[in-house]
Amino acid sequence: MTERTFADLVAEAGAVSVAGWDFSWLDGRATEQRPSWGYQRLMGERLGRARAALDIETGGGEVLAGVAELPPTMAATESWPPNIAKATRLLHARGVVVVAGSEERPLPFADEAFDLVVSRHPATVRWTEIARVLAPGGTYFAQHVGPASVFELAEFFLGPQPGARRERDPEAESAAARAAGLDIADLRSERLRMEFFDIGAVVYFLRKVIWIVPGFTVDGHRERLRELDELIRREGVFTAHSSRTLIEARKPS
């Protein structure tokens, strides 16, 4: 079989849709170790016991849609238009109301509206808003992106990022949660191996996970992409490590 060229791989990955939070396009082209705790399963258990719940930054709704049992009242927010459309199509069939939100504005819900708030990989965590919409005794249960996640890839394109490496620290997030009036019930962190087997996988990933290399475009980063393509062809893989934090916080009764 003829080896695919840099131009072919980049063109293919640059043209495919990156809407939603489904990474199946990367099957056979990249791998990522999963956290040991199994967030979707644990989230599903809590949703099955809830009366009213909110999923913040639901993405394309894939994670929430995969839960077996949802509470009688279930809402989700999302801010990126392609994801809003996908989540609406996917979640309306499950009776979930999808609300177009904004990371800068307050959550569009009343005080103490939910006994459970969940989120998987939120871009921003607004603890005061989470505490406001939680009912007394309610729980925030989330999997966050941890510190220095996929920084091997980020720093390949951006150079050293010492300041950014200190962001998303679990202890700092816990302190912010406590400052908002929440108690920390569980806090766990893991670093997980990622492997990229061709440059197309890298392009697709950076187009989809836009905070890894802010402002990434194929044209704007073509020369660095060529260098990374040569590295992957020479070594067979580019290895990075994702960082994940499981956090459970409760609002006092």
C-alpha positions in Angstrom: 0.0 0.0 0.0 1.3 3.5 -0.9 2.0 5.6 2.1 -0.3 8.6 2.3 1.3 12.0 1.8 1.4 14.9 4.3 -0.9 16.9 2.0 -3.5 14.1 1.7 -3.6 13.5 5.5 -3.9 17.2 6.3 -6.5 17.9 3.7 -8.7 15.0 4.8 -8.5 16.0 8.5 -9.0 19.6 7.7 -12.3 18.9 5.8 -14.1 16.5 8.2 -16.7 17.9 10.6 -15.6 18.4 14.2 -19.1 19.2 15.6 -20.0 17.3 18.8 -17.9 15.4 21.2 -17.6 12.1 19.3 -14.0 11.1 18.6 -14.7 7.9 16.6 -13.0 9.5 13.5 -9.7 8.9 15.4 -10.2 5.1 15.7 -7.0 3.4 14.6 -5.3 6.8 14.3 -4.9 7.9 17.9 -5.5 6.4 21.4 -6.2 7.9 24.8 -6.1 6.1 28.1 -9.3 6.6 30.1 -9.5 7.5 33.7 -9.9 4.6 36.1 -13.1 5.9 37.7 -15.5 5.7 34.7 -17.1 9.2 34.8 -20.2 8.4 32.5 -21.1 5.4 34.7 -20.8 7.4 37.9 -22.7 10.3 36.4 -25.5 8.0 35.3 -25.9 6.5 38.8 -26.3 10.0 40.2 -28.7 11.1 37.4 -30.9 8.0 38.1 -31.4 9.2 41.7 -31.9 12.9 40.9 -35.2 14.8 40.5 -33.9 17.8 38.6 -30.5 18.0 37.0 -28.4 20.2 34.7 -25.5 19.3 32.4 -23.2 22.3 31.9 -21.4 22.5 28.5 -22.9 19.3 27.2 -21.0 19.5 23.9 -22.9 17.5 21.3 -24.9 15.8 24.1 -23.2 12.4 23.4 -22.2 11.7 27.0 -25.6 12.6 28.5 -27.4 10.7 25.8 -25.5 7.6 26.8 -27.0 7.5 30.3 -29.7 4.9 30.8 -32.0 6.8 33.1 -32.5 10.6 33.3 -34.4 12.6 36.0 -37.9 13.9 35.4 -36.5 17.4 34.9 -33.3 17.5 32.8 -31.6 20.5 31.2 -28.3 21.1 29.4 -26.4 24.2 28.3 -24.0 24.6 25.4 -22.4 27.7 23.8 -20.9 26.6 20.5 -23.5 26.7 17.7 -22.6 23.5 15.9 -22.7 21.6 19.2 -26.1 23.3 20.1 -27.7 22.0 17.0 -26.3 18.5 17.4 -27.2 18.3 21.1 -30.7 19.5 20.4 -31.2 16.7 17.8 -29.8 14.1 20.1 -31.2 15.1 23.5 -34.7 16.3 22.6 -35.6 12.7 22.0 -34.7 12.0 25.6 -36.8 14.9 26.9 -33.8 17.1 27.7 -34.2 20.9 27.2 -31.0 22.3 25.5 -30.4 25.9 26.3 -27.9 28.1 24.3 -25.7 29.5 27.0 -22.7 31.8 27.3 -19.6 31.4 29.4 -19.7 35.1 30.3 -23.4 35.3 31.4 -25.1 33.8 34.4 -26.7 30.4 34.0 -30.3 31.0 32.7 -31.9 29.2 35.6 -33.5 30.2 38.9 -31.8 29.9 42.3 -31.8 26.4 43.8 -33.3 24.9 40.6 -31.4 21.6 40.6 -30.4 18.9 43.1 -27.6 17.8 40.7 -25.3 19.6 38.3 -22.9 17.7 36.2 -20.3 18.6 33.6 -17.6 16.8 31.6 -14.6 18.9 30.5 -16.1 22.4 31.0 -14.0 25.1 29.4 -14.7 27.4 32.4 -16.0 26.5 35.9 -18.1 29.3 37.5 -18.4 28.1 41.0 -20.7 30.9 42.2 -23.2 30.1 39.5 -23.0 26.4 40.2 -23.6 27.1 43.9 -26.5 29.4 43.1 -28.5 27.0 41.0 -27.9 24.0 43.3 -30.6 23.4 45.9 -29.5 23.0 49.5 -28.0 19.5 49.8 -27.4 19.4 46.1 -24.3 18.0 44.4 -21.9 19.1 41.6 -20.3 16.1 40.0 -17.8 16.6 37.2 -14.8 15.5 35.3 -12.5 18.4 34.6 -9.5 18.8 32.4 -6.5 18.9 34.7 -3.3 20.9 34.7 -0.8 20.7 31.8 -3.1 18.4 29.8 -1.7 17.4 26.4 1.1 20.0 26.9 3.6 18.0 24.9 1.4 18.8 21.9 0.6 22.3 22.9 4.2 23.2 23.5 5.3 21.6 20.2 3.4 24.4 18.5 3.5 27.2 21.0 6.8 26.7 22.8 7.2 26.6 26.6 4.1 27.6 28.6 5.2 27.7 32.2 2.4 29.9 33.3 -0.3 27.9 31.7 1.1 24.7 33.2 -0.1 26.0 36.6 -3.7 26.5 35.5 -6.6 24.0 36.4 -4.8 22.9 39.5 -7.2 20.6 41.5 -6.4 22.1 44.8 -7.0 25.6 43.5 -10.3 24.5 42.0 -11.3 23.0 45.4 -10.4 26.2 47.1 -12.6 28.1 44.6 -15.5 25.7 45.2 -15.2 26.2 49.0 -15.1 29.9 48.6 -18.4 29.7 46.7 -19.9 27.8 49.7 -19.5 24.2 48.6 -18.0 21.3 50.5 -15.6 18.9 48.7 -16.7 15.3 48.9 -14.3 13.7 46.5 -11.2 14.8 44.5 -9.1 12.6 42.3 -6.5 13.2 39.6 -4.8 11.1 36.9 -2.4 11.6 34.0 -3.2 9.4 31.0 -1.2 8.4 27.9 -2.2 9.6 24.5 -0.7 8.5 21.1 -1.1 10.0 17.7 -0.1 7.8 14.8 -0.4 10.2 11.8 -0.5 14.0 11.3 -4.2 13.8 10.2 -5.1 12.7 13.8 -3.2 15.7 15.2 -5.0 18.1 12.8 -8.4 16.7 13.7 -7.7 16.8 17.4 -6.5 20.4 17.4 -9.5 21.5 15.3 -11.9 19.8 17.7 -10.2 20.6 21.1 -9.7 24.2 20.4 -8.1 25.2 23.7 -5.0 23.0 23.2 -3.5 25.4 20.6 -5.7 28.5 20.6 -6.3 29.9 17.1 -5.0 26.7 15.4 -5.4 26.5 11.6 -3.8 24.3 9.1 -2.5 27.2 7.0 -1.2 29.1 10.0 0.7 26.1 11.4 1.7 24.3 8.3 5.4 24.3 8.7 5.2 23.1 12.3 2.8 20.4 11.1 5.3 19.3 8.5 8.0 18.9 11.2 5.6 16.9 13.4 4.6 14.7 10.4 8.3 13.9 9.9 8.7 13.1 13.6 5.7 10.7 13.5 6.9 9.0 10.3 10.4 8.6 11.8 9.3 7.4 15.3 5.9 5.8 14.5 4.0 7.8 17.1 3.7 11.1 18.9 3.1 10.6 22.7 1.4 13.1 25.0 -0.5 12.9 28.3 -3.9 14.1 29.2 -4.8 15.2 32.7 -8.2 14.6 34.3 -9.7 15.6 37.7 -12.8 14.0 39.2 -14.5 16.4 41.6 -17.7 16.1 43.7 -18.8 19.1 45.7 -22.0 19.5 47.8 -24.0 22.5 48.9 -24.7 22.3 52.6 -28.3 21.6 53.6 
